[in-house]
Amino acid sequence: MDFFYFLRDDFRQLEQRIKDTQTKIEESLKEMGENAQQDANVWHDNFGFEDAQRQAEMWSNQLRELVDMKNRAKIVDPYPKTDRAFIGRTITVQDVVTKEEQKFRIGSFLVLDENSGSVSYTAPLAKIFVGAKVGEIKRGEIAGEDKLFELLKIE
């Protein structure tokens, strides 16, 4: 069984996303019921019913994925001061060719807060630095391009 690693805050956000998704399913089912009652004689041409049914199916699929993720989640705490890049640590990297710097936090499997400055540890850029030390140069494919990056700082 593969695990999905989550920082505590991200795990709480996953739990909230599950609750929100359950609410959306309930709303879709309620809408299906309302539309079925309104147009009971023409159920086969009832756009409102069919749309609500599609929405309920979509949200149900998403709920299954989220619950599976939660069931396979391992909560991790950021490593205490270490000289290596791991989940929960903020790193600064520099493109060796363009000298462009990027700073981001290596985040959980699923980063739900887009404004957190975190990048999932499974994302190509973060993935190449997990376990790396300051000064290491890493090669990786980013957006279809072969790139070289240097790890400048770990916080």
C-alpha positions in Angstrom: 0.0 0.0 0.0 1.4 3.4 -1.0 1.0 6.2 1.4 0.3 9.8 0.9 2.3 12.1 3.1 0.5 15.1 4.6 1.5 17.9 7.0 -1.0 18.4 9.7 -2.6 21.6 8.3 -2.9 20.1 4.9 -4.5 16.9 6.4 -7.1 19.1 8.2 -7.8 20.8 4.8 -8.3 17.4 3.2 -10.8 16.5 5.9 -12.6 19.8 5.2 -12.6 19.1 1.5 -14.2 15.8 2.2 -17.0 17.5 4.2 -17.5 20.1 1.5 -17.7 17.4 -1.2 -20.3 15.5 0.9 -22.4 18.6 1.1 -22.2 19.1 -2.7 -23.4 15.5 -3.2 -26.4 16.1 -0.9 -27.2 19.3 -2.8 -27.1 17.5 -6.1 -29.3 14.7 -4.8 -31.8 17.2 -3.5 -31.8 19.0 -6.8 -32.4 15.6 -8.6 -35.4 15.0 -6.4 -36.9 18.4 -7.0 -36.5 18.1 -10.7 -37.9 14.6 -10.8 -41.1 15.9 -9.0 -41.5 18.9 -11.3 -41.2 17.0 -14.5 -42.3 13.4 -13.5 -44.0 12.8 -16.9 -40.9 13.7 -19.0 -38.1 12.3 -16.9 -36.2 11.3 -20.1 -36.0 14.9 -21.3 -35.5 16.5 -17.9 -32.3 18.6 -18.2 -32.3 19.7 -14.6 -32.5 16.1 -13.4 -29.9 14.9 -15.8 -27.5 17.7 -14.9 -27.9 17.2 -11.2 -27.4 13.5 -11.7 -24.1 14.2 -13.6 -23.0 16.6 -10.8 -23.8 14.0 -8.1 -21.8 11.4 -10.0 -18.8 13.7 -10.4 -18.8 14.7 -6.7 -19.2 11.1 -5.7 -16.1 10.1 -7.7 -14.2 12.9 -6.2 -15.3 11.9 -2.7 -14.1 8.3 -3.3 -10.7 9.6 -4.3 -10.4 12.0 -1.3 -11.5 9.3 1.2 -9.0 6.8 -0.3 -6.3 9.5 0.0 -7.3 10.1 3.7 -7.3 6.4 4.4 -3.8 6.1 3.0 -2.5 9.3 4.5 0.5 9.5 6.8 0.8 12.7 8.8 4.4 14.0 9.0 5.9 16.8 10.9 8.6 18.9 9.3 12.0 17.5 10.2 13.8 19.6 12.9 16.8 21.5 11.7 18.5 19.4 9.1 20.8 20.0 6.2 18.5 18.2 3.8 15.3 19.3 1.9 12.2 17.4 3.1 8.5 17.9 3.4 7.6 21.0 5.4 10.9 22.8 4.6 11.1 25.9 2.5 13.8 25.9 -0.1 15.3 28.4 -2.5 16.5 27.1 -5.8 18.2 28.7 -8.8 18.0 27.8 -12.4 21.7 27.3 -13.3 21.3 28.7 -16.9 18.9 31.6 -16.4 19.9 32.4 -12.8 16.2 32.7 -11.9 15.5 31.9 -8.3 12.4 30.3 -6.8 11.4 29.9 -3.2 8.8 27.4 -2.1 7.8 25.0 0.7 7.9 21.3 -0.1 4.4 20.5 0.7 2.0 17.5 1.2 0.9 15.1 -1.4 -2.1 17.4 -2.0 -1.7 21.1 -1.5 -5.2 22.5 -1.2 -4.3 26.1 -0.2 -3.1 27.7 -3.4 -1.8 30.7 -1.4 0.4 28.7 0.9 3.6 28.9 -1.2 3.8 25.1 -1.0 4.4 22.8 -3.9 3.5 19.1 -3.5 6.5 16.8 -3.0 5.3 14.9 -6.1 5.6 18.0 -8.3 8.6 17.7 -10.7 10.5 20.7 -9.2 10.0 19.7 -5.6 10.6 16.0 -6.3 14.1 16.5 -7.5 15.1 18.2 -4.3 13.7 15.9 -1.7 16.7 14.7 0.3 19.1 17.2 -1.3 21.7 19.4 0.5 22.5 23.1 0.0 24.9 23.4 -2.9 23.7 20.3 -4.8 22.9 20.7 -8.5 20.0 18.7 -9.6 18.7 17.9 -13.1 15.1 17.4 -13.9 12.4 17.7 -16.6 10.3 20.7 -15.9 7.4 21.5 -18.4 9.1 19.2 -21.0 12.5 20.9 -20.7 15.6 19.4 -19.2 16.8 21.9 -16.5 19.6 22.2 -14.0 18.9 23.7 -10.6 21.1 24.5 -7.6 19.7 24.3 -4.1 20.7 27.6 -2.5 19.0 27.6 0.9 16.9 25.4 3.2 14.8 27.0 5.9 
